[in-house]
Amino acid sequence: MPKLKTHKGLKKRIKIGAKGKVTRSKGGKSHLMSGKSGRKKGHLRKKSGVSPAFSKIMKRALNLS
């Protein structure tokens, strides 16, 4: 069997913590920001967690599990 390749697009978008927790940035920040409230923009700045089921899929795409 050949080696499995890492999904490079996903690798650039998520971070995996020491205990295996997956974090990602929220979308919707690239344009049309003037129509969003300051509160909304503040919430978009924060990192978001990923559900355990989806994190298993992401780790498989990165060949970590």
N, CA and C of each residue as an Amber inpcrd file, in Angstrom:
protein
   195
   0.8410000  -1.2000000   0.0000000   0.0000000   0.0000000   0.0000000
   0.8770000   1.2520000   0.0000000   0.5180000   2.2470000  -0.8360000
   1.2680000   3.5020000  -0.8050000   0.9170000   4.3070000   0.4440000
   1.7710000   5.2710000   0.7370000   1.5030000   6.1440000   1.8810000
   0.2810000   7.0130000   1.5890000  -0.4910000   7.3170000   2.6200000
  -1.6480000   8.1980000   2.4580000  -1.1840000   9.6420000   2.5410000
  -1.7460000  10.4770000   1.6820000  -1.3540000  11.8830000   1.6720000
  -2.2130000  12.6960000   2.6400000  -1.5750000  13.6610000   3.2750000
  -2.2600000  14.5840000   4.1660000  -3.1050000  15.5420000   3.3500000
  -4.3000000  15.8720000   3.8350000  -5.1590000  16.8530000   3.1690000
  -4.6130000  18.2430000   3.5040000  -3.8750000  18.8430000   2.5500000
  -3.1500000  20.0870000   2.8090000  -4.0670000  21.2680000   3.0990000
  -5.2430000  21.3280000   2.4450000  -6.1680000  22.4190000   2.6940000
  -6.6870000  22.4000000   4.1160000  -6.9670000  21.2090000   4.6330000
  -7.4600000  21.0710000   6.0030000  -6.3540000  21.3560000   7.0100000
  -5.1390000  20.9450000   6.6880000  -4.0060000  21.1480000   7.5890000
  -3.7710000  22.6350000   7.8740000  -4.0270000  23.4940000   6.8660000
  -3.8230000  24.9310000   7.0180000  -4.9450000  25.6000000   7.8150000
  -6.0990000  24.9410000   7.9250000  -7.2770000  25.5690000   8.5140000
  -7.5730000  25.1730000   9.9450000  -6.9830000  24.0840000  10.4390000
  -7.2850000  23.6490000  11.8040000  -6.0000000  23.4770000  12.6080000
  -6.1550000  23.5230000  13.9240000  -5.0430000  23.2550000  14.8300000
  -5.4760000  22.1270000  15.7580000  -4.5460000  21.2520000  16.0950000
  -4.8360000  20.1540000  17.0070000  -4.0140000  20.3440000  18.2680000
  -4.7040000  20.3930000  19.4100000  -4.0520000  20.6110000  20.6900000
  -3.3120000  19.3790000  21.1760000  -2.6510000  19.5080000  22.3100000
  -1.8430000  18.4260000  22.8670000  -2.6940000  17.2120000  23.2450000
  -3.9320000  17.4660000  23.6490000  -4.8190000  16.3630000  24.0410000
  -5.7020000  15.8870000  22.8950000  -5.4520000  16.3800000  21.6840000
  -6.2020000  15.9360000  20.5150000  -7.4310000  16.7570000  20.2010000
  -7.6210000  17.8870000  20.8940000  -8.7800000  18.7460000  20.6450000
  -8.5570000  19.5390000  19.3670000  -9.5780000  19.5690000  18.5060000
  -9.4750000  20.2530000  17.2210000 -10.1380000  21.6230000  17.3260000
  -9.4220000  22.6830000  16.9010000  -9.9880000  24.0250000  16.8710000
  -9.8930000  24.5720000  15.4570000 -10.8440000  25.4380000  15.1280000
 -10.8870000  26.0270000  13.7910000 -11.3090000  27.4760000  13.9010000
 -11.0460000  28.2380000  12.8440000 -11.5010000  29.6250000  12.7760000
 -12.8890000  29.6550000  12.1600000 -13.6610000  30.6600000  12.5130000
 -15.0060000  30.7930000  11.9670000 -14.9580000  31.4950000  10.6180000
 -15.8910000  31.1570000   9.7540000 -15.9840000  31.7740000   8.4370000
 -16.7940000  33.0530000   8.4770000 -16.9110000  33.7120000   7.3390000
 -17.7350000  34.9020000   7.2260000 -17.0400000  36.1720000   7.6600000
 -15.6860000  36.2120000   7.5700000 -14.9440000  37.3890000   8.0100000
 -14.2260000  38.1010000   6.8790000 -14.3470000  37.5930000   5.6590000
 -13.5040000  38.1230000   4.5960000 -14.0350000  39.4130000   3.9610000
 -15.3470000  39.5500000   3.8480000 -15.8970000  40.7800000   3.2540000
 -17.3070000  40.9900000   3.7900000 -17.9140000  42.1220000   3.4150000
 -19.2390000  42.5320000   3.8970000 -19.2630000  42.6950000   5.4180000
 -18.1690000  43.2080000   5.9730000 -18.0730000  43.3560000   7.4280000
 -18.7980000  44.5990000   7.9310000 -19.0330000  45.5830000   7.0490000
 -19.6810000  46.8190000   7.5050000 -21.1350000  46.5790000   7.8980000
 -21.7500000  45.5670000   7.3530000 -23.1330000  45.2580000   7.6840000
 -23.2890000  44.4520000   8.9560000 -22.1980000  43.9990000   9.5240000
 -22.2470000  43.1790000  10.7340000 -22.0090000  44.0480000  11.9600000
 -22.6630000  43.6940000  13.0410000 -22.5050000  44.4570000  14.2740000
 -21.1490000  44.1480000  14.9080000 -20.7280000  45.0260000  15.8130000
 -19.4590000  44.8160000  16.5050000 -19.4770000  43.5470000  17.3300000
 -20.6170000  43.2450000  17.9190000 -20.7520000  42.0150000  18.7120000
 -20.5690000  40.7790000  17.8350000 -21.1790000  40.8030000  16.6550000
 -21.0650000  39.6930000  15.7090000 -19.6060000  39.5110000  15.2670000
 -18.9390000  40.6340000  14.9730000 -17.5410000  40.5760000  14.5350000
 -16.6460000  40.0440000  15.6430000 -16.9490000  40.4070000  16.8720000
 -16.1690000  39.9100000  18.0140000 -16.3010000  38.4200000  18.1750000
 -17.5240000  37.9110000  17.9630000 -17.7350000  36.4610000  18.0770000
 -17.0490000  35.7090000  16.9370000 -16.9780000  36.3330000  15.7620000
 -16.3090000  35.6920000  14.6300000 -14.8030000  35.6170000  14.8290000
 -14.2360000  36.5230000  15.6490000 -12.7970000  36.5340000  15.8850000
 -12.3300000  35.3440000  16.7040000 -13.2030000  34.8130000  17.5410000
 -12.8110000  33.7320000  18.4450000 -12.7010000  32.3980000  17.7170000
 -11.8830000  31.5150000  18.2540000 -11.7400000  30.1760000  17.7000000
 -12.9430000  29.3420000  18.1150000 -13.2380000  28.3210000  17.3280000
 -14.3790000  27.4720000  17.5910000 -13.9190000  26.0340000  17.7440000
 -14.5950000  25.2930000  18.5850000 -14.2960000  23.8760000  18.7450000
 -15.0180000  23.0600000  17.6880000 -14.6460000  21.7980000  17.5820000
 -15.2500000  20.9020000  16.6090000 -15.8460000  19.7290000  17.3690000
 -17.0010000  19.2430000  16.9150000 -17.6470000  18.1210000  17.5880000
 -16.7650000  16.8690000  17.5060000 -16.8810000  15.9610000  18.4830000
 -16.0510000  14.7430000  18.4690000 -16.2140000  13.9170000  17.2040000
 -17.4360000  13.8220000  16.6750000 -17.6710000  13.0280000  15.4650000
 -16.9520000  13.6320000  14.2640000 -17.0270000  14.9620000  14.1250000
 -16.3930000  15.6200000  12.9900000 -14.8830000  15.6700000  13.1600000
 -14.4340000  15.7370000  14.4130000 -12.9970000  15.7750000  14.6500000
 -12.3510000  14.4420000  14.2570000 -13.0850000  13.3460000  14.3940000
 -12.5740000  12.0330000  13.9740000 -12.3800000  12.0070000  12.4520000
 -13.3140000  12.6100000  11.7260000 -13.2190000  12.6840000  10.2560000
 -12.0220000  13.5260000   9.8460000 -11.8250000  14.6570000  10.5410000
 -10.7000000  15.5510000  10.2330000  -9.3700000  14.8780000  10.4960000
  -9.2620000  14.1620000  11.6070000  -8.0050000  13.4840000  11.9380000
  -7.6930000  12.3870000  10.9280000  -8.7210000  11.7490000  10.4050000
  -8.5170000  10.7180000   9.3850000  -7.9910000  11.3580000   8.1160000
  -8.4820000  12.5560000   7.7710000  -8.0190000  13.2490000   6.5600000
  -6.5670000  13.6970000   6.7230000  -6.1390000  13.9420000   7.9590000
  -4.7580000  14.3380000   8.2140000  -3.8470000  13.1540000   8.5390000
  -4.4070000  11.9440000   8.5240000  -3.6560000  10.7030000   8.8220000
  -3.0730000  10.7160000  10.2210000  -3.8560000  11.1580000  11.2020000
  -3.3860000  11.1770000  12.5770000  -3.9000000  10.0090000  13.3980000
  -4.9510000   9.3500000  12.9350000  -5.4990000   8.2520000  13.7380000
  -5.2200000   6.9080000  13.0990000
